[in-house]
Amino acid sequence: MSRLVQEFTKGLWKEIPPFRLVLGLCPALACSTTVDNGFGMGMCLTFVLTCSNLFVSMLRKIIPEEVRLACFIVIVATFVIIVELVTQAYFYPLYLALGIFIPLIVVNCIALGRAEAFASKNPVIYSIMDGLGIGLGYTLSLMTVALFRELLGKGTLWGHHIMWSGFQPISFLQKAPGAFVCLGLLLGIMNLFGSEK
Amino acid sequence: MHNEVWTFSDYIMLVISAIFINNILLIRFLGNCPFLGTSKRMDTAVSMSLAVVFVLTCTGPITWFIQHYLLEKYDIVYIQTLAFILTIAVFVQLVEMVIKKISPPLYRALGIYLPLITTNCAVFGTCILNIREKFNLMQTIVFSFSSAVGFGLALVIMAGLRERFNFARIPKNFQDTSIGLITAGLIGLSFYAFQGLVK
């Protein structure tokens, strides 16, 4: 039981992507313009990651060593297609906002990285917890980056205006270079806390 | 865009826009993991750029053919993601084997970067963009090539800057990835100056 909890919580702080586990930077930069998008992207990844971890773990004894990467990619791609179709059908605004980054989950290094580093070596139940933890951790970090970018860059939060009326948004943060700078600064601040390596 | 006849200057515009204005790395945010991973040294950055230019220029048209003559013909566009990623993976594997056989020195230079390209979102992303922008074959080739050149350009600039970091006194917490991201942001800002170039 304690190991289950441990596998889950490590994704939320100790190995939180993309800060501690520097993977999956592209969506972290592109889908963090608003908290809404960050949450949507994070949820999509959590679903893909949990399901792919589940299947990779179940099939880990059947998949031959030499072709394992190809097999993992096919498994991940299957769930990405599911996410793509579901968002297109039920969450169309999100589908438009995330655009090409939904199919791009397939090349998100987190999904493949977890399959290779964790799910292919561990029992099913731990792999699910690992997927959930890492996925939710990713959602949290995306929302944190998005919080700064939306609040300071647009003066809104989750689409609602909350800054005072005379507030001048720093539109730099909404643009592409702002994403890099914002993520870089946050990463630096994160390193301030417990860099126990 | 399919029906319009593109003149030569339109293609030039496409090239400039793909390299400078909508730079795939800095403005479109594709391929950032290899960008930060291989930009620490100039020689790795150059090898990675060359590998991406080669693979992308080939996979762009290949995925275009697959989309138009396979997926659309048999009405299975929904497996696009799966089909494209498999194509890229197979192609990269093939190239790796061919290079290993024909030119061992080249293999030593590019070898370890080739497998990384499979999960490089710049390659996969450009293939998807080609389809979403409804490019025809010629435009696909030009766009794939110039996107890859844009990737290489940003990577080489970044590597040049990062080599200088060894002599700079950076606060401990901001070393490595953190300062890399901030630098990328500043390079991206300078690329914004090209924005007015094409309407």
Interface residues (C-beta under 8 A of the other chain):
Chain A: V22 L23 G24 L25 C26 P27 L29 A30 L69 A70 I73 V74 A77 T78 V80 I81 E84 L85 I100 P103 L104 V106 V107 N108 C109 L112 K175 A176 P177 G178 A179 F180 V181 C182 L183 G184 L185 L187 G188 I189 N191 L192 S195
Chain B: L26 I27 R28 F29 L30 G31 N32 C33 L36 Y78 I79 Q80 T81 L82 I85 L86 A89 T118 T119 N120 C121 F124 G125 I128 L129 R132 P171 K172 N173 F174 T177 S178 I179 G180 L181 I182 T183 A184 G185 L186 I187 G188 L189 Y192
